[in-house]
Amino acid sequence: MKNNFLFLALLVLSSSAFAQNNQRSQDSTKTETLDEVLVNAVRVDATSPITHTNVTKKELAKRNLGQDIPILLNYLPSVVTTSDAGAGVGYTGIRVRGINAQSTNVTINGIPYNDAESLGTFWVNLGDFASSVESLQLQRGVGTSTNGAGAFGASINVLTDAVSKESNGEISNSFGSFNTRKHTVKFSTGLMSLNDEDNTKGVEIAGRLSNIKSDGYIDRATSDLKSYFLQASYVDDNTLIKAITFGGSELTYQAYNGIDAETLATDRTFNPSGLYFDDDGEQQFYDNEVDDYKQDHYQLHWNERYNNMWSTTVGLNYTYGRGFFEQYREDEDFADYNLTPIEIAGETIETTDLIRRRWLDNDFYVLNASANYKDDAINVFFGSSFSYYDGDHYGEIIWSEFASDSEIRDRYYDGNGKKSDFSTFAKATYRLNDKVSLYGDLQLRLVNYETSGINSDRLPFNVDENYSFFNPKAGITYTVNGKNSLYFSYARANREPNRDDFENNTVVKPEQLNDFELGWRHNTPKLRLNVNGYYMLYNEQLVLTGQIDNVGNPIRTNSGDSYRLGIEVDAAVAITETFSIQPNFTISSNKNQETFESVNGVVENLGKTDISFSPEFIAANAFVFQPKAGFQMSLLSKFVGEQFMSNTENKDSKLESYFVNDFNINYEWTPKSIFKSVVISGLVNNIFGEEYVSNGYFGTFDFEDDTSPTGITSDFFAGFYPQATTNFLVGLTLRF
């Protein structure tokens, strides 16, 4: 497979080089940078009938003091974020319109970032990645065709640092509550000219090293995140070639177990992870109950502009991931680890305390290619993407009180997953006249997923599924005048189940979504207003049940027919030259058409119920005061309405609404020598000390020890992830 992939890559690159030599135009007039072309195939512009929000590097930098990207996006419309450790460092999550991470497509420079098997995104593996982001676009709804796992309610596409013409360096340090600190060093050689007096042709080398550490708000929920980013670029009038490598290592103490309602009321920072009892019956905590994972990405991009109308992009990627999570387990049955009972002093021993590691070791290959033609009337993209994933799952016992007949490096389970994903699309925007533009988008996606071996429960796990998905999209934009435009779009999306879905369900089906979006955009120097209505009609949506498995992964199930109906409003209002407000809110109804639950052994139809983790009201606002250039203060507010963690509307599964306020201040000083600028930043999170919970789990549990994750046996059990009360971060950035 590796040889086939390399052959295909060389073939495409050779074709691109041939086209370059035969078709290059001498016209170097450009309407956009070649860096932007990297993501044009998966992004939309301001007039597109696709609901979206753009976030720039400058906007991210204001609050980039160590928290993960999901937390930095917290104030965008329809967004809810959460943090296992409670303070935004470590494992963090984002839901858009109530839709979980497994249904959100993420790309980096057009390369899929979602894990191929779990379909989730783990930003913890890329600590401080925000420091290397040039811009990102969050599309809500199905959005435009993209690479990788289909967007099923939201997509986030990220563009990394652009080529800098000028040499520069940056040292950034921040410190804050819970012993949180971030240290970042960045550099760029600038464009080293190749006999070009205008300094538009040459080579640039740029990079970043970062380290983030935090003790976390939750007990022992420590994080140690190391990351790097390095790129070498060649650019001339019509060519951009980028070789990029980035990655990181994360060492986080586990905090996915949550706590029950009683503990939440009395000791909200308690962390049951690693809890065990010694031979004297004393409560102890295992000090290495950690997640230890490393991930390295290697990307090669070639953008070529042949004239003002034609351009192409080719992207290659290889990702290598490997790591484990470690757990101390008490009184484990020998049979669960393929161990033989032993006799000691005439007593048969069949259980033991032990420490285990569950490993992931995977390779991920991607090839993207796209072509773009545009003139005054039409803008057309053609593209294809192929990816191949090969991942090993296995478990080891690294210590045992009674080792039985085990040998070092024995694997008590060993399995493999392979996934290939091919997609091709064609999409166009046609300007019919000065008032009307039409949008069309057709995508074909072919997926094969195979597993072999046994899973962590030592059960045979064999999946061999093929999926063929056709995803059409269409829309229209009507420009009323220079200030107002209206749009309407329809899109269909199909999405395959993930590995956990196959493990946790006897029968699991792919899900389908029909998404209707209707919007109005108003834009003047004093007021920007976006109003969008959406109706997302699902068939067999894989909704969160509220339960998690014994390693913290959310469990999903097909829900038959369901829908999400809502309206989103976001605005920016300039009250004066120095003061503005930026409000947004979402009102929605999110329903399963029928929900069935077993009560006392009898299955009952509960009828129409709320979809789990889908609040009906979400709002945010920013009061921004900028008395002079380089100095800005912002009061950021976020309200999330009540939501259920289950699909049965069980009152014990309710997460109460919360209202949180943050204060952000930035001051940039430009000295006359030594430094280009000195930036001082401050962030006070949750300034009023709100005790709130943004995530949790609920349901019946069937764990290895027949208990809930916190050790309490119950038919129904609710767990909660409390978020930090008042905390702060301050930072100093030196640019030269």
N, C-alpha and C positions, 0 to 999 in steps of 0.2 A: 504493500500500500504506500509506503514512504517513497519508493522509487517511482511509482505512478504519479504521485503528487508532484515530485520534483520535475518529472518529465512534462507534466501539464503546465507547471509554472514557467519552465524555460520556453515552452512553445508560445505561451501568451506574451512573455517578455520579448521574444524574438519577433513576433508579429508586430508588437508596438514599435520596436526599433525600426523595422522595415517601413512601417507607415511614417515614422518620423523622417526617414531619409528621403521618402518619395513625395510627402505631402506637406511638409512644413512651409508655412506661409511666412513671408518676410514682414507681415503686418504685425507689429508688437503691441497695438492698442489693446488695452485690457479694461474690462469693466469690473473685474473682481480679482482678488489675489489668487495665486495658484494654491496657497494653503487652503483656501475655502473650497476649492474644487475637490479636496479630499472627502468632504462630507456632503457635497451637493446632491449626490444620488439618493441620499437618505434623509435630506432636509427639505423643508418647504420655505417659500418666501412669504413676505408680509401680506401679499394679496391672495395667497392660496386659500381654498375653502377647507383647510385643515386647522383645527383648534390647536394652538401652540403658544409657548412662551420661550423667548430667548434670554439667556443669561450670559453676561460678558465676564471676561477675566477680572475687570475692574470691580464689578459687583460682587463676585466671589471673594475677592481679596479683603473686602471690608470686614468680613467675619471669619476669615480663614485663620483661626488661631489654634487649630489642632483637631477640631471636630470633623467628622466624616461628611462626605458629599451629601448623603440624604438629609442630614441635619441642616446643611447650608441651603437646601432647597425647601425648607420647612414652610416658608411664607408664600410659596407659589399657590395658585388656585387649586382647590380640591385635594391638597396634599396633607397627609398625616404621617408623622415620623415617630420612630421609637428607638430606644437604645437599651440593650440588655443590661449594660453596666450602669445605666441611668444618667450618664453625663455626656453622651454623644461621641464617645471614643470607644473603639472596639467594634463589637457586632452591633450594627445599626440597620434599621429597615425603613422602607418608604412604601406607602400605599397611595394610589391616585384614584380618586372616585371610588374608594373602597376596594380597589383591586390590588391583590398582593404581588410581591416581587416576582413570583413564579410566572406571572402573566404580564410582566413589564419587560419589553425588549430594550436591551442596552447595547450600544455599539461604541467602540473607541476608534476613531478615524475610519469609520465604516466597517470595522472588524467586530464580529459578535463577541460580546463579553459574557453573556449568560452562560452558566455552567451547562454543558450539553445534556447531562443526565437529570440533574435536579431542576434545571431551568431557572434557578435562582441567581442572584448577583451578590457577591461577597466583597463589598468595598473594603472590608478589613484587610484584605490581601494587598491593597494598594494604598497604604497609609500616606496621607498628605498628597494624594493625587491632585487635589484641587490646585496645588501650587504649580502644576504643569498643564493646566487646562486653559486654552485660549478662549473657548466659548462652548456652550452646550445648548441644546434645544430640547425642551420637554414637550412632546406631543401628547395630547389627551384624546382618548378614543382610539380607534384602530390606527389612525394616522396614515402616512404614506407607506408604500412598500419599503421594507428594509431588509437587511441581511440577518441571517440567523433565525432563532425561534420567533415566531410571529408575535407581533404586538397584540395584546388582547385587552386593551384598555388604556395603555400608555406606553410610550417609548422615550428613552433618553439617549440622544446621540451626542457624543463628546468629540471635540476637536482639540488635540493637544497643541502645545506651544508653536506659534508661527516662527518663521525665520526672522531673525533680528538683523537689521542692517548695521546697527551700531554694537560695538562690544560693550558688555556690561557684566556686573556681578551683583550679588545680593546675599546678605546674611540676615536671617530672620530668626528671632527667638521669642517664645511666649511661655508664660507661666500662669498657673491658676489653681483653683480649688482642687481638692483630692490629689494634690501633688502632681497635677497635670503639667507637662512641659513639652514643647515642640521646638526642634532645632532644624533649620533648613539652610542649606548653602546652594546657591544657583550661580551659573556662569554662562556666558555666551561669548564666543570669539568675535561675533559680528560677521558680516559678510566679507570674507577675505577675497578681495577682488582678483579676477583673472584677466589682467590687462584691460580693465574696463574703467574708464575714467568716471562714468556715471554711477559706479558702484551698484549696478543692478545684476551683475553676473559674478558668481563666485561660490565659495564653499563656507559653510558655517558649522561649527561644532558647539553644542550646548548641552548642559546637563544639570542635574539636581541630586543631592543627597539629603535624606530626611530621617529623623528619628522622633517618634512620639511615644511618650510614656504617660501612664495615668494609673492611679490606684483605684479609680472608679468610685462612684457614689455607693454602690452595693458592696458589701463586705467582700474583700479579697478579689473583686472583679477587676484585676489588674490587666493592663495592656502594655505590650512592648512591640511597637510597630517600626520596622526599618524598611526604607524604600529607596529606590533610585530611578532616575530617568536620564537617558543619554540619547542624543540624536546627532546624526551627521547629515547635512543637507547640501545638495548641489542645486543651484538655481540660475537660469538665464531668462531671456525674454519669454520663452515659451515652454520651458521645461522645469519641472521640480522633481528631484529624486530625494527621498528621505529614507534613511536607515535608522530605525528607532528600536531601542531596547528599554524596557522598564519592568519593574516588578518589586517584590518585597517579601519580607518574612513577618509573620505575626505570631506572637506568643501571648495568648489571652487565657486568664483563669476563667473557667466556665461559669456562666451566670444565667443559663437558659431555663433553670428549674422553676424560677419564680417562687412566690410564697402564697400561703392561703390567706383568707380574709382576716382571721384572728391575728396572725402574725403581722399582716399589713397594718392593723390598728395599733399594735404594741411595739413592733420592732421592724420598721419598714425597710431597713437596710440589710436584714438578715439574708444570708445566702446559704441554702442547704447543700450546695454542691460540695462534694468531697467529704460529707459527713459520715463518720463511722464511730464505732464504740470499741475501745481497747479491751484487753482481757480483764481489766478491773471494772468494766462497765462505764468507764468515763468517756464522755463525748469528745471526739477529736475531729480534726479536719485534715484531710490529705493535702499536703502542700503542693502537689504537682498535678492537680486535677485540671489539666490545661488542654487547649487546642494549639497545636504547633504545626504551622503550614507555611510553605514557601511556593511562590509562583513567579515565573519569569516569562516575559513576552518579548518576541522578536518580530518586528514588522518591517516590511520593505514596500515603499509606495513610489509609483512612477506616474506623474501627471504630465500630460503632453497637450499643448494647445497648438493646433495646426493653422488656424486662422480665427477670425472673430466668430465663426459659426461652429467649428468642430473642435472637440477636445475629448481625451480619453483618460481613464484612470485605471491603474492596475495595483492591486494590493495583495501582499503575501503576509502570512502570519504563522508563527509556531509558538505555542504556549506549553510550558512544562510546569505541571503542578505536582506537589508531593507533600505529604504530611500526615499527621495523626491527631487523634484526641485520646487522652489518657484518663483512666478512671480507676479508682479503688472500689472494689466490690466485695461485699460481705456474704458469707454463706452461699456461695455459688455452687450449683450442682455440677459434679464431675461430668455428667452426661451432656451438659450444655457446651462443654469444651472438648469433647471427644477424649476424656480422661477415664482411666480404669480405676474403679474403687480399690482401695488398699487396706491392709490390716496392720494396725499398730497395737501391740500389747493385747491382742485378741479382740480389738474393737475394729469394726468395719467403718472406714472413713469414706464418705461419699460427697462431702461438701468441703469447701475451702474458701478462705479469704484470698483474694488475688488482686493484682494490678494488670490491667489489660490496655492494649493500644489497638485502636481501629484505624487502619491505614487507607489512604487514597493515593494512587500513583497514576498520573494520567498525562496523555499527550493530545494536543489539539492543533489541527492544521486547517488553514483557511486560504482560499484563493478567491479574490473578488476581481471583477473586471466590469467596467461600464464605459459607455460612450454617450456624448451629449452633443446634440445639434440645436442651435437656436438662431433665430433671426427676429425681426421686429414683430412677427405674428405668432411664432410657435417656439416652444422650448420642449425638446424631446429627450428623454433618457432611456437608454437600453442597458440592462445590466444582468449579470449572473453572479452567483456566489456558490461555492462548494466548500463544505467543511467535513472533516473526519475526526472523530473522537475515539480514543482507545484508553479505557480506564480500568485499573485493577483495584479491587476492594478486598482487603484481607485483615485478619485479626491475629494478634500475638499476645501471649501471656508473658510479661517481663518479670513477674515475681508471683510466687504462690506459697502460702503457708504449708500446703501439702502438694508436692509437685507431681505425685503419681508417677506415670511412666513418660512424662513429657520431656522433650529435648529443647535446648535453646534454638530459637528461630522457628519452632513449630508454628504452623498456622492452623488455628482452630476453625477458621472458615476462609474460603478463597473463592473469589468470583471475578468476573470480568464483564464490562459493558462496552459495546461498540455502537457508534451512531454515525451515520452519514446523512448529510443534509444538502440537497441541491435546490436552488431556487433561481428563477429567471423572471425578469419583469420588463415591461415597457410602460412608460408613463409620459404624458404630455400635457402641457398647458397651451391652449390655443386662444389667442386674442381675437375674438370674433369682430369686435369693433372697439371704439373708445369706452364703451360702457360694459360690455359683456366679455368674460373669458371663461372658457370651458376647461375642465380638468378630467382626465381619464387615466386609469392605472390598472393594469392587468398583471397578476403574478401567479406563477405556477410553482408549487413547492413540493418536493419529493423527499420523504424521510424514511429511513430504515433504522430500526433499533433492535439490537440483539444482546441478550445477556446469557451467561453460562456460569456454571459452578454453583456454589451454595451461598446464601446470604448470611447475615450476622446471627440469625436465629438457627443456623445450621439446617436450613431447609433448601431443597433444590429450587433454584430461581432461574427459570428459562423463559425468556421472552423473545419472540421473533415477529415483529410487527412492521408492516409497510403502510405508509400513508401517502395519499396523493391529495393535495389541497389546491383548489383554485380560488384565488382571492381577488375579485373585481372591486374597483372603486371608481366613483364618478362624482363630479361636483361642478358647481357654477358660481361665479362671483359676478355681482352686478355693482358697478361703481355709480353711485347716485350723483356724487359731485366730488370735488377735491377733498371733502372732509368726511364723507360717509360712504360705506360700502356694505353690501349684504352678501351672504354666501349660504349655500346649502350643499351638503355632501352626503353620499351613501357609501358605506364600505362593508365588505364582508371579510371576516377573518376566521380561520380554522387553526386549531392548535392541538398538538398531540399531548397525551399524558406524560408525566415524568416518572422517574424510577420509583419514587416513593408511592405514587398512585398505583403502580402495578403491585408493589409489595403489600399495600394496605387494603386493596379492594379485590374481591373475587373476580368481578367484571368491571372494567373501566373503559369508557368510550372517549373519543376525541370530542372536543367542545367546539361549538360554532357560535359566531356572533354576527348579527346584522346591526350596524351602527348608523344612526341618522343624526346629523349635526346641522343646526340652523343658527346663523349668527349675524350680528351687526357690529361693525367697527366704525368708531368715530375718532378722528384724529385732528386736533388743532394744537397750536403752540401752548395753549392753556389747559387743554383737557384731552386725555387719551382714554377712551372708553371701549371695552369689549364686552359684548353680551352674547352668550352662547347657550342654546338649548340643545339637549341631547336625549336620544332614546336608544338605549342599547338593549337589543332583544336577543336573548341567549337560548341556545338549545344545548342541554347537557353541560352547562357551565360547571367547571370544577371549582366548587366553593370550599372555603376553609370550614371544616366541621367544628372548629374550636379546639379539637384535641391535638396533642403533639405526641410523637413517638418517644421512645426511651433515650433518644439522643437529641431531642429538642426540635426535630423537623416537624413542620405543620402537616397535618393529615387533611386531605381533600377528598371530596366525593362528588360524583355527578348529581346535579340537582334538577334534572328534567328541564322544564321551561322556567325561565326567570327573566327579570328585566331590571334595568337601571334607567330612571327617568329624572332629569334634573335640569337646572339652569345655573350657569356660572356667570358671574359679573366681576370684572376687574377693571380698575381705573387708576389713572395718575392725574392729580389735579394740582396745578400750580396756583396756590393761593396768593403768594407774593413772589418776588424775585428770590427770596431766601427761604421760603417755607412752602412745603408741599405735603400732600397726603396721598397714600397709595393703598386704597382699600380693595379687597376682593372677598367674595362670598359664594358659596354653593349651597343651593337647596335641592334636595333630591329625595326620591322614593326608590328603594332598592328591595325588590321582592322576589321570593320564590313562589311560584304559582301554587305549588302543593308541597307540603312537608310531612313526612311520615316519621313517627317515633314509636318505639316500643315502650309501653307502659304496663308494668306488671305482666309481662309476657304477651300482651296484646298490642298489635300494631294499630296505631290510630293515625288518621289523617288530620293534621292540624290546620289544613287549608293554607291560605296565603300568609307567609311569614316574612319578617325582615331577613335579608341576607346578612350573614355574620360580618362583623368588622366594617360596617357601612353606615356611618353616622348620616343623619338626614340634614344636618347643618354644619358647615365648616366655614369659618371666616378668618380673615387676617387683615392687618392694617399696619402701615408704617407712617408715622409722623416724622418728616425729615426736615431738619433745620440746618441750613448751610449759610452762616453769616458772612463767610468770605471763602475765596478759593482755597482748597486744601484743608478746610476744617468743616466737619459734618457731624451732627448728632442725630440719632434716630431712636425713636421709641417704637418697638416692634411688638405687636399684639397678635395672639392666636387663640381662637375659640374652636373647640371641637365638641360637637353635641354628643349626647349619650349614644351608645352602640351596644349591640349584643355580641358576645363571643361565640354564640351558637346560632343555629338556624331555627331553633324551636322557640325563641323569645322567652326562654326560661329566665325568671327574674334574678336568679343567682348568677346568671352569666352576663349581667349587665355591667358595662364600664360606664361610670358616671361622666358627665360632661366636665370639661375643664377650660379655664381661661388663664393663659400664661402671657407674661409680658417680659420682654428683654430690652436692655438699653445698650446701644452701640455707639461708640465715639471714635472718630479718626481724625488725626491731625498730621499733615505732611508739611515738613519744613525743608526749604531748599537753601542750603548753605552756599557760600560763594566758593568754597574749596573743599577738597578731600572727597566729600560725598555728593552725588547727584541729588539725593533726597534722603531725608530721615522721616520715617513714618511711625507714629505712635498710635496704637490701637487698643481699645478696651471694650470688653463685652461683659455685661452683667446679665446672666440668665435667670429667669424666674424671679424678678426683683421683688415680688410680693410674697414669695415663699409658698406658693401654691403646692399642696400635697396632692399629686395627681398620678393617675395610671393611664398609660396610652396603649397598653397591649396586655395580653394574657392568654389563657386557654381555659377550656371548659369541656366536660363530657365524661363519659365512662372510660375507664382505663384498663388495659390488660398488659401490665408491665411484667418484666421478667420476675419480679418479686411480688407480683399481684398488688402493688401499691401505686399510689400517685407519685409523681416526681419528687414531692417533698416528704414522702414517707408516710402519708396518711391514707389508710384504706377507706374507700368510699365508692358507692355506685356512681355518684356524680361528684365531681370535684372541680373547683375553680382555682386557678392560679393567676397571680398578678405580677406585673413587672413595674414596680414603682420608679418614677423618674425623680431626678434630683430637685431639691428645693433650691433656695438662692445660692448661686455659685458664680464665679467670675473667671475671666481670662484677660491677661494684658500682654501686649506684644510690642516689640521694637524691631523695625526693619531698616537696615542700612543698605542703600543702593549706591553703587559707584560704577 
